[in-house]
Structures are given as structure tokens and as C-alpha cells.
Amino acid sequence: MNVLILGAGSVGGEIARVLVKNQCMVTIVDTRENRLLELQKSLDLRGVTGNAADPEVLLSAGGEDADLVIAITAIDEVNLVACKLCTLLFNTPKKIARIRGGIFADKEIYSEKGFGIDHIFCPEQIVADNIISAIRHPGSLEVHPFANNKAVLASIAIAAKSPLAGESIKNARTRLPDVNFRVVSLYRDDKPLKPAPDTRFFVGDEVSLITADKNMAKLAPLFSDGNSDSHNDVMIAGGGNIGQRVATAIETGCNVKLIEIEQERCRKLAQELKNTLVLKGSATDEQLLKEEGIHNTDFYCGLTNDDEENILSAMLAKRLGARKTVAIVNRETYVNILKRQLDIVVSPSQLTIGSVLAHIRWGDVSRVHSLHHGSTEAIEAVIHGNTDTSLMVGRKMADINWPEEATPGAIVRGDDFLPVNDDTVIEDGDRLIVLVRGRNGLKQVEKLLQVSFLHF
């Protein structure tokens, strides 16, 4: 696939890295020549310096040969114009654009009738949704929705006080016989293990399970620390787009305090947020944190635009007694180092990549989440065909030639959530959720998802 990326920021660069890894031919456009040279040193891609909304720049970047255009510059208007130009000049098959919001959220404006955009995404909203899910699901490190929120994939660290520490997966099921769930991934010391019924949970293991959203309140306490208390007291550092989105979403049900250093931004937030206490100050001011009751805080969020500020303030909050901490960290090298020092480390680029990966996968793939720093993908695919045209339909899970790197997790059939086992039979229209590690595993799963009009 020929992919044209417009914008070489942190998210654009990470998307380029993943697409190159997936053997796509990538050209990236940016006004900063130094940034393009930096990417070209480590990635096999082509860089073109210029304005992404300039027709000549798009032409020189090979727009006429692009199968997919990803417009991810920092300016909404540039992304919109670039996608429209690619439609008019090159009839590009698929266009994806980052749109931060406002009037552009109107589907009629960005759809085929307007700017010709097939899919829009907002990294700030994706990150905010991830943090909101963590706040609403105590005990979970992250929660990813599937099948229109009928299923979720949750990652949970086995805590020292977990009732399941030392127990096997088989025994874990007996504790909640009326709750459907399936363990699909287990990482121990940052190394993946293939879950089996006799696999035991040990303190520090990171477990991923798939279940219905309504089951999380029962499952998360068992896998974490046995504590089902909700996160009632939340402190947010940073009143930018992400901080405001998180506060707006949770302020009705939580006691929220938001720290922002800029005076004018504080005034604006105080006017727009109805039930949030807005404080002017620095998130690394130890005295301020103590005065505002950091020791009673259930969930501390470092959501400023500065990685170091988020890291330091979250570590300080943890030391001063905050029950759980999360920090946004853009630099991937920091993410790996901090995993064991903070409860949750959020990488905006990793979260955003799923919005792109669904468009480069073969088969009817509706959602992709990138996990474990891109080493694993959680894929939701709609299964089509019959016993003659599909390698899956009408077959039991045990009879499907799954690659070693793939772990089928669950099926959503209509409104029903069904964790899979060896005897589960796949039907036409099922939404299958499967975890896949590595490029080889992805290629084999894509072959399974395809529909053939020839008899097998």
C-alpha cells in the first residue's frame, strides 16, 4: 500500500514507523526539513518538504499514486484542504484526517459531500477517553471498547493483595461462574506468555482479558487489589484540551480539582466547567498539592503538554499519597522506563495508531487497538461468507488454522457477548475480537478473514 502522511509530528512520525514496519511504502510531508531528515535516518521512507495544502507539494509527494492519505498536521484547515485536493486532483481511494473538533465534527462537512474524508479522528479525544475509562474502571490499567461498547478489553496488573495471586486461570473462572470473560494475554517481566487453563497469575503480571463492560466492576477488584472502591476524588494537572475533556466528562460524578498555571486559561476553565475546582499554580508545587489534599486523592492525572512536568508531578503525587497516578508521555523511550514507577503511562501516539491500522488491514476490520508498544494488535473484524467462501464460517474454533501468534478472544453476536472456546462455531455476521502478535501472525489472520468466491 502506498501511504501519504501529511504532518511529521510525534503522532505522524509514530504512524510512519508502524506503517513502514507493516511493509507500506510511505511518503511524509512536513514544513520542517530537519524533522524529515531525522525520520529518514531511522525509517525507510521518503520525505517531502512543503505545505501539505499546496497542490504542487502533493503532486511532488506522489499524491496521484497514494492508496491512503493520512492528514495529521497540527492545523485542521490544512488537513481538510489537503484531503479535498487529493479527492479532486487524484481521486485518492481513502482519506483520513485529524480534526480537533468544533464545526468540523459535523459529518456532512467532512464526508464525501464536503471534504471527501472517509474517517476523522481526534488524538486529544482518544487520549481523554482512555483516561476517563481508567477512572471509571478502578483496578484497570487501560480499557479498550469493542463492538459498539458491547465488549471491552481490559489490562490489569496483578497486585500483591489480589485474591487471584498464585491461582490458575481455570480456578479464577470458578470464583465468578456467572461472569463471562476470557484471558487473552499475559505479560511477565515484559515478556509475553501464551495463556492456558493451568497458567498461574503472579504478582506483577499484566493480564489482558475480554469481557462485557458491565462485568468490569466484578472482575477488576479480583485481578488487582481486591478493592472495588470507585475513584471519587480526582486531581488533574493541565487545563489544555485533554485536561478539560476529562474534567467535563467526570465532574458530575467525581470531586475534581484542576491545576493550571496560566491565568487566562484558569478564568476560561472556571467559566466552562460547572463542578470542577480550578486552581492556579504548578503541578510540581509540593506545598500546593499538600494543601489541596493530595493524600486523599484517588486518581492523579498529569495531563500537561510537557512530558517532564507530567512525570515529575505524578511521581510527587504518588510519594505524597495519591492512590493511583497517570501521566501522558509522548517520548516512547520514557514510556518504557516509567512503566514500573507510575500506575499508568499513556502514549498518545500508540493510542492514535489504532485509528489508522484498521484502514490498512485486509478483511472487514472495524476497530484496532495497538497494545504493548505496538508489539500486539487487538482486532475487531466482522466475519462474512459461508462454509464455501470463508475459512471461518461454520467451523469450530479448534478446527480453524490459527497461527501461534493469534489468540481469539470473544464474539459479539447481535447484542450477545460470547467468550470463545474450542467448540465455539463462527457464524456469518459475527464480530470477532482477536489478539495478534507480530507481522507473521497478522498476515495469517488477514488470510483467514478474507472471503473467497471460489470453493475451497
N, C-alpha and C positions, 0 to 999 in steps of 0.2 A: 504494500500500500504506500502510495506517495502522500506524505502529510506535510502541509504547510502550516507552521506555527508562527503566529504574529504576536510578538512580545516575548522577551527573554528574561523576565523577572525570575524570582525564586520558584514560582509555580510553573511558569513556562519552561524553565530550564529542567525542572524535575520531570515534567511531562515528556520533554525531548529525550531525557535519559531513558525513561521507561519504554518509549516507542522505538528507540534505537535498539534496545535490548530485545524488543519483540520483532526485530528484523524489518521495521518500517524504514523507508527512505525519507529522511527528514530534512527539510529546509526551514530555517528560523530567521525571522526578520526582526530587527530592532534598530533604534536610532543610535545605540551605543556600540561602537565598533569594538571597544575593549572587552565588553561583556561577551560579544560573539566570539572573539578570539579565545577568551577564557573557556567557553564551552567547546570550541573546536579542538582544543588541546586534549580534552578527555573523551570526546564523543565523536563518532564517525557521522558527521552531519555537515550540511552546507549553511553558511551564514551570509545574509544579505543585509547591508546597512541601508536604512532609509525609513521613511514614514509608511506605515502599513496601510494608510488610506490613500496612498498615491498609486494610480493605475500603472504607471511605468515601473514602480518598485515591485508591484505584484507580478507584473509580466516578467521582469528580470529574475524574480524568485521562482519562476516556473509555475505560476498560478494556473496556466492552461492545462497542465498535466496532473494537478492535485486531485486526489480522490477524497481528501478530507482537509478542511481548513479549520484551524483552531485559533480564534481571535481572542487573545488573552492579554492585551495591552492594559495599562492602568486607566485608560480613558474609555468610557462606554461609547461615546460618539465615534471614536476611531474604530472600535470593534464593529459597530453597526454599519458604518460606511464601507468598511473592508469586506464584510460579508455580502453586502448588496452589490459591490463591484464584482466580486467573484461570481455572483449569480448572473449579472448582466454580461460580463465580458467572457467568462469561461464556462458558464453553466455547471459550476462545481457540484458534484453529486451530494455532498454533505457539508454543512457548516455548523460549527459550534462556537458560541461566544460567551465570554464572561460579561455579565450585566449586573451591576451592583444594586439596581432597584429603581425606585421612582416610577415614572410613567412607563418606563420600558418593561415593567412587569406585565403590561397588557399584551396578551398573546397575539392579538390582531396586529400589533405593531411589529413584532419581531418574526411573525410567521411568514409563510410563502407569500401572502398578500402584501406584506410590508417589506421587511429587510431580507427575507429569504433565509432566515435562520432556522435550522432544524431542531436545535436544542440549546437552551441557555443554562448557565449555572452561575452561582454567586459564591465564591470561596468563603467570604465572611459569614454567609448564612449556613454553609455546610459546617464550618468550624463551630459556630454558635449552636447549631442543632446537636452536634456531638457532645458539647459541654453540657447542654441542657439535659440530654439523655443521661449523662453520668450523674448529674444532680438528682434527677428523678428516679434513678435506679441505684439506691445505696448498695455498696458492695461490689459494683461492677467497675471495671477499668474503662470500658467503652461498650456501646450498644449500637448495632447497625440494623436498620429496618429492612425488611424484605416483603414482597408481595402485598404492597399497599398496607404495610404495618400489621399484616396478619401473622408475621413471623419475625423474630429478631435473632441476631447472632450476638452473643454477649461474651466478652472476655473478662475473666475473674481470676485474681491471684489467690492461691490457697494460703490463708493466714495461719499463724501459729494456733489460734483459737478456733479454727474451722472444725466443725463436727465431723468433716469428711477426711481430715488429715490422717493418712495411713490406711484409709478404706479403698476398696477397689471400685471401679466403675459399676460393676454388677451389684455390689452392695449398696452403692449410692442410690440406685434405682428403687431399692426396697424401702428406703426411707420415705419416698414420696410416690407410692404406687399409682396414685390418681393423677400425677402430673406427667405429661408427655414432654420429653426432651431427649436430645442426643448429643453426646460429647463428640466433637468433630476434630479437635486439635488440642495438643498438649505440648507445651514448651518447658523444658527443664534445663536450667543453666544456658538459656538462649539456644538450645538445640531441640529440633522437632522430634517428637515421638509419635508413632502411629498408635492411636487409642485402640485398646482391645478390652473385652469384658473383665479380664483379670488385671489390667493396668491399675496400679495404685497411685493415689494422689499423695504428694509430699509437699511440705511447707515450701513456698516459693514457686511452685509450679504455676504457669499461666495456662489456664484452661479456657477453651472456647466451646460454647455449647449453643445449640439452636433450639428454640422453644417458641411458644406463643407469648406475645408481650404480657398477657395477663398473668403468666406463670412466674415472671421475674421476681415478684415480691416474696414468693416462697423459696425460689431456688438460690438467689444471690446470698442470703444470710448463711445458708448451709455451706456454700463453697467458700465464702470469705471468713468473717469472724463470728458468725452466729448472731450478729446484731442486725435487727430489722428496722432500727430507728431511722426515720427519714432525715434528710438534710434540711432542717428548718432555718438555721442561721447561716447565711451566705455572705461572704465578703468578696467584692470584685475590685481588682486593681486595673484601672484603664477604662476610660469612658469613651473610647472610639466606637466604630461601627459594631464590632463584636461584643464589647462590653455592654453597650446599650441594648443590643438584641437579646443578650442573655438576661439582663435585668428586666426588660419588658416582659419576657416570657415567664419568669418565675416570681415576680414581685407580688402577685396576688396570693400565692400560697406559701411564700417564704419571707423571713425578715432579711431584707437585703440592704447592705451598705456598699456604696461605690466610691472608690478613691480616685480622684482625677487631679492632676497637677495644674492644668490650665484654667484660669479664672473664667474666661468667656465660655469655655466648654462646660464648666460646672453650672453656670447660670442656665445654659440651654438644657442640660440634663435635668436640672431641678424643675424646669417648667414642663418637660415632656414625660418624665417618669412620675407616676402617681403615688406609689407606695415605697419608693426607694430613698434612703437617706444618702444624699450626695455630700461627700467630704472633699475639701480642697487640701491636697498635700501629696507627699511622696510615699509610694508603697514600701519603700525601704526605710521609712522613718520608724524605728523601733518604738519610740515613745507613743507615736500616733496609734500604732497597732495595739499596743497595750491598753491605751485609754479607750479604744473602741471595742475592747473585749475579744481580742484575737483568741484568747484561751478558751472562749466559749463558742468559737466558730466551728460549724460542722464542715463547711466546704469553702476553701480559699481558692480564688481564681486569679492567676497572673495573666492578664489579657491586654497588656500594653503593646505598642509597636516595637518594643526593644527587647530582644531575647535576654540580654543580661539582666535587665530590670525584672523581667518575669521570673527568671531562675533565682536570683538573689532574694526577691521578695517572698517567693514560695518557700524557699529553704528557711528563711527567717520566720515565716508564719508557722511552719512545721515545728521549728525549735521552740516557739512561744506557745505551742499547744493546740494549733488548728488540727482538727480530726483528720481531714483529708485535703490534699493540695493538688492543683492542676496548673500547668504553665504552658503557654503557647511558645513553641521553639521552632524557628524557621530553619536553622542550620542543622543538617542531618547529622553532622559529627557530634553536636551537642546532644541530640536525641538519644543516641546510643549510650553515651556516658551517663546520662541522668536517669535512665530507666529505674535504677535501684535506689535513687536518692529522693525522688518525688513519686507521689502516688500515680499521677497520670501526666504524661508528656504528650502534647498534641502537636502534630506536624501538619500545618495547613496544606502543604504540597501533597503529602501522602493521602490525606482525606479527599482532596480535589481530584486526584488521578482517576478515581472510580468513575467520575462523570465522563471521562474520555474513553476509558478502556472498554466500556460497553459498546462503543461505536466501532471498535476495530476487531471485535470477536465475531467469528462465524456462528451462524445459528441465530435464533430469536432470543438474544440476550437482552434482558430489560434492566438489569442492575449489576454493578460490580463494585466490590469494596476491596481496596488494596490493604493487606494486613502484613504485620511483621516486617516493616520497612521494604515492602514490595516483593518479598520472597514468596508470598501466598496471595491468591485471589479467591474471594468468596463470590461465586457467580450465581445469579438467578436467571434461569432460562425457561422459556415456555416450550414444552415438548409438542411437536406436531407429527402427524402421519399415522400410519397403521402398521400392522405386522409385516407388510410387504415393503414399505417405504422408509421405515425407521429402524434403527438398530436398538431402540429402547422400548417403543410402544408394544405392550402385550407381553413383555418379558419381566421375569423376576430380577431383582437387583443382583442376586447371586449368579444369574446367567448372563449378565452384561460384562463385557470385557473391559472392566475399569483398569486404568493404569495404576501402578503402585502409588503414584504421587497424588491421586484423587481420593477424596472421602465424601461420598454422597451423604447429605445430612438430613434433609426433610423434603416433603412435598406439600404444597398448598393446593388443594383440590376444591375449587369453589371457595367456600368460607371455612373449610376444614383444614386444620394443621395436622400433618401426619409425619412423625419422625420415621425414617425408613429403617428396615431391617432386610435380611437376606430374602424374605418371602414377599416383600412389597412388590406389587406389579404396577408398572407405569402405564398411565392412560393418556390418550390424546388430550391436550389442553392443560395437563398438569404443569405447575410451576415448580421446577426442581432447583433446590439450593445445594450447591456442591463446593467444597473447598479443594483447590488445586495448587500444588507447589511446583514451581519450575516450568521452563519453556516446553520441555518434552511432554510433561503432563498436560499442559494447556492444549497443545496440538492434538493430542489423542482425544481429549474431551471434546474439542471442537468437531472432530470427525464423528463422534457419537451423536452430537446434537444436530448434524445436518440431515436433511430429508432428501432421499433419492427417489426419482420417478422410475427407476429400474428395479426389477426384482432382485433381491439379494440371493 
